[in-house]
Amino acid sequence: MGNIAASWTIELHSDCPKCNAYVDLLEYPDFWDGRPLGVGEHDTDRSKDVDVVCPDCGHEFVVDLFY
């Protein structure tokens, strides 16, 4: 009998400051395009002031990632 598998679940949530939509940033494949971030990275220059766009209303805003 082999080992039982365990899977990681990674989520990255924010609320849009314009429309208040609950946004899972990782649902959008282009989130990682051009971003040299590591999963769970926080309190680094790369994880602060990250530009994102709300997929619901198109509002552009800045987030700081934390773990």
Residue pairs with C-beta under 8 A, 6 or more apart in sequence:
10 26
10 39
10 40
11 24
11 26
12 24
12 25
12 26
12 31
12 65
13 22
13 23
13 24
13 25
14 23
14 25
14 52
14 63
15 21
15 22
15 23
16 23
16 54
16 56
16 57
16 59
16 61
17 59
17 61
18 54
18 57
18 59
18 61
19 54
19 56
19 57
19 59
21 54
21 55
21 56
21 57
23 52
23 54
23 55
23 56
25 31
25 52
25 63
27 55
28 55
31 52
35 46
35 50
36 46
37 46
37 47
37 50
37 65
40 67
41 47
41 65
41 67
42 65
42 66
42 67
43 66
47 64
47 65
47 66
48 64
48 65
49 62
49 64
50 62
50 63
50 64
50 65
51 60
51 61
51 62
52 60
52 61
52 62
52 63
53 59
53 60
53 61
54 60
54 61
